[in-house]
Amino acid sequence: MRVGVDIGGTNTDAAIILGNEVLGAHKTQTRDDFSDSVKSAISEALKNAQAAPADVATVTLGTTQFTNAFTERKRLQRVAILRICLPFSRDIEPMLDWPSDLKYILGSNIYMVRGGFEFDGSEAASLDEIGIRNAARDMRGRGLRHIAVSCIFSTINDAMEIRAGEIIAREIPDAHITLSSRVGRLNLIDRENAALINASLGDLGAAVVESFADALTTLGITAPFFVSQNDSSQIPPEHAARNPVLTYSSGAANSIRGAAHLTQCDNAIAVDIGGTTTDIGVLKKGFPRERSRPQPFGGVRTNFRMPDLLSIGLGGGSIVELGRNLSIGPESVGGELKSKALVYGGDVLTATDIAVAAGRVTLGDPAHLAGIPAKELARADRLIQKIIADAINKMKTTAEDIPVIIVGGGRILAAHELPGGTRLRTPDHAGVANAIGAAIALLSGNAEQIFDYGQTDSTEAIAEMTQRARQQAVAIGADPATLRVIDVEEIPVPYTDGKMTLVRVKVVGDPLMERS
Amino acid sequence: MWFQRELRIGPGDLNEVIYGTAILASGGGGDPYLGRLILMQALQKHGAKTMLDPAKVKDRWLVVALGAVGAPPIALEKFPSLTALAAAIATLERHLGRKVDAIVAAEAGGLNAVVPIALGLRLGLPVINADGMGRAFPKNDMMTFGIYGGRAAPTAIADDHMSSVIVDADDNRTLERLARSAVIAMGGIAMAVTYPMSGKFFKTAAIRGTLTLARDIGRVALAANHQKSDPIDAIIGYFRKQASPRRYAAKLFTGAVLRHAPKTDEAFVRGEIAVENRDSGEICTLEFHNENLIARIDGRVVALVPDIITVLDEDTGEALTTENVRFNQRVTIFGLAAPEILRTPEALAHVGPRAFDIDLDYTPIETLADA
C-alpha cells in the first residue's frame, strides 16, 4: 500500500491507498512543528485503514513550506550568482527584474565569466577557470556560501556548470551550490531564476527532508519515501533536499490527479474548493494540463512545468455581502470558519452559511440564519453557482462534454447541477484528494537535445530522447515495465545549418515496489 | 500635434511600449520579454531617452536601420547584444568612411523596436521615432526602405566575438540571402545594421511614429487590463477615435489552440496555427512564415498580409510571437490594417500575399470584413 501526505498551510492530510481503493484517510490541522502533523495524520490514517507501518510500500509527501519561506521572504539566505556567458548575454544581467525587497534580502552578488555553449552543445567560448576561482574567492571574502551557477545552453551540455561547481567547492568547502541545469529548462533567465531561488532556500530543503525522515522513523515506516514536485511527479528525498525549488508547489497538481484517481477518469475538469480559493485544473490522459505561460513565483519569473490552473477567490470561508451590491469573496475568514460563520454562532455571513441555507449540507445551527430573508440567501446561492460554472467554462477548451469532478473541503458550496446543465461528480474521500494524488505519484524522466532533421529523422531523435528520459526515471526508482511517454515536443530552430529541431521527451512510470 | 511626436521613454513607459510593439509585430519581431529586459537595463544605466521626430532628420544625415537577426530559441540563451550592434555600426562606419548620424528600428516588434533605443542610450546616438516595416516581416528586402528604392548594401553584421562582415550586393534579395548565411555561421544569432541612407531618402520611405503608436496602444490596453476590461476592445476603441487615415482594427476570433505545427525551413519557421471556438464550432487557421500571413475562418479569408494578424493570450492580453503559441492555449486573434505605405502596388509586390507564395490578390482587411 502507498501513503500520500499533503502538508498545506491550514491542514495536513494523509491517505492510504492500495490499487484503486482508498483504505484510510485523516485530516489534521497543520501545527508549527509540521513533523508532528505528519506523524499524527499518517498514524491516524493507518489506524483507519487497519494497517501496520510494515505494510507501507512507499510514502510521498507534498509540502508548501518552501513556497511559504520564499513568498513570505522568511529565512532566506544571501546568495551569489555565477553566470558563465561572456562574451555573450551581458545586456540582461542576472536578477534584473526581481522585486527590490528580494534583491535587498538576497543581495546583488553577480559574477559573469567567460564560457558557454552553442545550441548544438559545442563550445561557444572557452571556460575561464581562473575567473571562476577569483569569483569564488571574492564570494568567500563576502561570506557567501549559497551559490547559483548558470551557463549558456547548460541544458544541452552541463560540463561547464559542473566544472564551475568543482572549482567553487574547492574554494568554499561548505558551499551550497545549485546548478541551473538541475532545476530548469531552455531559457537562461528563467532557469537562472530557479537556481537563485533554490540557492536562497539554503539548507531548508535538507532540514525539511530530514524532519520527514525522522517522522517516518518514529512511526516505524522503513519504506522508501519521495517528495512531490511541481508537475505532480515525485523525486527521491536526496534530490528534494538539494533542489527544493522543484517541489515548491505540488498541492494543486496532486488534487487534480487525486480527483482523477477517485473517479477513474482520464479526461476531466477538476474543481478543488478550499477555504479561501477555488482551483480549477484540466486533466488530460491522466495528467494535469500544463500551463503555457511562464509562472511567476514570489514575483520572480520561472518556467517550471506546472499545471494550468484557474484560481478564483471563492471558498467555504468567503465573506458574503448581501443587498444591491451582492458579492462573495475574495475576502475570507479562512481557518476561523468554525468561530466566525453565522451557523457556528459567529457574526460573519460566509459562503458556508449560504450552502447550509440552500440545504446542501447540515452544519452548525441553521437557526442563526433565521433573521435573513430566504430570497436574499437564495440569490447569493445562485451567484455562487454562477461563479463556479463560469470558471469551469473558462477552463474548457473543446466543445466535447467532459466530466467535472469536485473535491476539497469547500465542495459543499456547489450544487450537483450547475447553471447550463453541468453535472458535478463528488467522489468519496473528496476531502483528501490532494493526499491521494500524492500517494499515487509517478516518477518522471525528461530529456532534451537539438537534432539536425537533415541527418537524424524525427522518429530516431524521439527514440533517442525517450531512451535517455527512461534511464533518468529508472535511476530515481521507476519500474521500467511501467514507463510510458506522456509528452513529446519538437521545436524548430531556424537560422542554423540544416533543419535543427529541439526535441523534448517526458516519460513517467510507477515506483518499483518491494511490497504492494 | 508636434508634442506627441517628441516622445520621451523612461522606466515608467517600459511596459506600455513593449506591449504595443508586440501587438504591432504580427507574431514576429522577437521575444517581448527579452526586449523589455534589454531596455530596462539600458534605462536603469542611462536614464530616459527622447525619440527624434522623423521630420527633424536632416537631409544630409547618414541614417541606418538595425536589429537582431536569428533564431528565437537561441536568443533565449544568447541574448541579442548591444555590444555586437555597436561593433556592426563601427564596421559600417569604417567601410563608409563616415559616422552614423541617427538610427532607426528595422521593424516594429517586441524586441526589435526597442533594441535601437537601448543602443541609442549607450552610444548617445539619436533614435528616430519610426521603423522600416510598421510590423515584422521575415526578410531584410521587405523594409519600406528597400520597397521604395533604397539599397540595403552595404550591410554590416556582427556577433559578440566582435567578428563582423560587410555584405555588399547589387540587389536587396541577394543581400538578404548572403546575410542569412553570415548569421548562420555566427551561431544562429547576430546583430545587423542595414540600409545606410540619406536623411532625405529616409523621410520619403519611413513608417513614422511607431513608438508613439506602440506606447498609446500599450497605455489603453494596460489601463483596460487594470480595470478588468478587455484590452483588445480598448485598442479597437483607440483606433476608432483616430483622425484620418483611420486604421481598421477588429477582433477576428476567440478560441483555444487546436494545432500548432511549426517546421524549420533554413532561416525560417513556417507552419499553421489552428484555433477552435467551442461555442460556434468554427475553426480559424493562421498560416505563418515567421510572422502570421493569412487568417481564415472555416476557409473564408478574413485577413491577409501585409495587414497585421496578432495572436493574444486571452487571460493576460499579451501578444504572442508565433513560437510562443502553445497547444490548448486560450487566445484572441486581432487584426489591424497595415499602414497605407504598405498597401501601395509597389509595396504589395514586395510584401503582398504573392511575395509569400500565397496565390491570392491582396484584399484589405476592412473589405474582407464587409464581404
Contacts between the chains, C-beta under 8 A, distances in Angstrom:
chain1	res1	chain2	res2	distance
A	87	B	83	7.2
A	87	B	160	4.4
A	87	B	161	6.4
A	87	B	162	7.8
A	88	B	78	4.7
A	88	B	79	7.1
A	88	B	81	6.9
A	88	B	160	4.7
A	89	B	77	7.2
A	89	B	78	5.8
A	89	B	79	4.5
A	89	B	81	7.7
A	90	B	79	7.9
A	90	B	81	7.6
A	90	B	83	7.2
A	91	B	38	5.2
A	91	B	41	6.1
A	91	B	42	7.7
A	91	B	79	5.8
A	91	B	80	7.3
A	91	B	81	5.9
A	91	B	82	5.0
A	91	B	83	7.4
A	91	B	118	7.3
A	92	B	34	7.0
A	92	B	37	4.3
A	92	B	38	5.9
A	92	B	41	6.0
A	92	B	79	5.3
A	93	B	41	6.2
A	96	B	37	5.6
A	96	B	40	6.2
A	96	B	41	5.8
A	97	B	36	7.8
A	97	B	37	6.2
A	97	B	40	6.3
A	116	B	77	7.9
A	116	B	78	7.6
A	118	B	187	5.3
A	118	B	188	7.8
A	119	B	71	7.7
A	119	B	73	7.3
A	119	B	74	5.3
A	119	B	77	7.4
A	119	B	187	7.5
A	119	B	188	6.0
A	124	B	78	7.3
A	124	B	187	6.6
A	125	B	161	7.8
A	152	B	77	4.8
A	152	B	78	6.0
A	153	B	77	5.1
A	186	B	73	6.5
A	186	B	76	6.1
A	186	B	77	7.0
A	187	B	76	4.6
A	187	B	77	7.5
A	188	B	76	6.4
A	188	B	77	4.8
A	188	B	79	7.6
A	189	B	33	7.9
A	189	B	37	7.2
A	189	B	76	7.8
A	289	B	328	6.2
A	292	B	313	7.9
A	292	B	326	3.4
A	292	B	327	7.7
A	292	B	328	7.1
A	292	B	329	4.5
A	293	B	313	6.5
A	293	B	315	7.9
A	293	B	316	6.8
A	301	B	33	8.0
A	308	B	328	7.7
A	394	B	330	7.7
A	396	B	278	6.6
A	397	B	256	3.5
A	397	B	276	7.8
A	397	B	278	6.9
A	397	B	328	5.3
A	397	B	330	6.5
A	398	B	256	7.0
A	398	B	276	6.9
A	398	B	278	5.7
A	399	B	276	7.6
A	399	B	278	3.9
A	399	B	279	7.6
A	399	B	281	6.2
A	453	B	264	7.4
A	491	B	73	6.0
A	491	B	262	7.6
A	491	B	323	7.4
A	492	B	262	5.1
A	492	B	263	6.0
A	492	B	264	3.6
A	492	B	269	5.0
A	493	B	71	4.9
A	493	B	73	5.1
A	493	B	74	6.5
A	493	B	188	6.8
A	493	B	264	6.5
A	494	B	71	4.8
A	494	B	72	7.9
A	494	B	188	7.9
A	494	B	264	5.4
A	494	B	265	7.6
A	494	B	266	7.2
A	494	B	267	5.2
A	494	B	268	5.5
A	494	B	269	5.1
A	494	B	290	7.6
A	495	B	69	7.2
A	495	B	70	4.8
A	495	B	71	4.3
A	495	B	74	7.3
A	495	B	180	7.2
A	495	B	183	5.3
A	495	B	184	5.7
A	495	B	188	4.6
A	495	B	189	7.0
A	495	B	267	4.9
A	496	B	71	6.4
A	496	B	74	7.9
A	496	B	184	6.0
A	496	B	188	5.0
A	496	B	264	7.7
A	497	B	184	5.4
A	499	B	264	4.9
A	499	B	265	7.9
A	500	B	71	8.0
A	500	B	264	6.3
A	501	B	264	6.3
A	502	B	73	6.0
